[in-house]
Amino acid sequence: MKFGFDILTMMKVAAFIPARYASTRLNGKPIASICGKPMVQWVYEAARNASLVNEVTVATDDERIFKAVRSFGGSVVMTSSAHVSGTDRIAEAAASVDADIIVNMQGDEPLITPEVIDAAVRPMLLDPNLSLCTVMTIITDEDEYRDPNAVKVVCDSDGYALYFSRSPIPYSKADFEELKVYKHIGLYVFRRDFLMRFSTLAPSVLEKAESLEQLRALENGCRIKVVETSYNPVSVDTAEDLERVRGIMKGMGL
């Protein structure tokens, strides 16, 4: 792939999509059909179309997902069924890949765009001191601000995360309309060596309290760069979410 700057050509970027068949609310969702394609294929193709990504691989522990990815010509590897998180799964898959930067995609966000992926990767390519980068978008709906399923993030003046929470942060006595609050989008870009170290760290106190893996990085002294984007994800967690995404894509003519 061609990049805009010579410095970008010096690093290899590998994207991984962790995909499990079992799900609390929607089993088999990675291979659920959306406009004639399995959901994981939409995510895979978005990553393939990102200009700063060199290769894309699905990491799974299920033969049904493995066969579905192979059927559309995608790259896929089998990983252990013992992993408790997608990050652990991609760490296993990335261990044998010669890449400088590893992208951890969310397999249940079929509306993700190549531009968002590039926006998250670019700071890592331009600043060798960064270990981890992620994405956020502004929250305009107060119900979402108060929804514990929508993870909020607050950043410092240089765009580094101060904290992530399921609680409505920052708290203010002012009306919601006067606040500027952000939702975290679960797209992570790791420096490869940091990913390998991160995957060996024990779950941290705040991570367990909030059920947010990225807090492990903060608690262990990692600065997380957060890029603002206008992209607002529609994750597929339930059958209702799946129907909603199908409707959105049909409306887009896909």
Order of alpha helices (4+ residues) and beta strands (2+ residues): beta-beta-beta-alpha-beta-alpha-beta-alpha-beta-alpha-beta-alpha-beta-beta-beta-alpha-alpha-alpha-beta-alpha
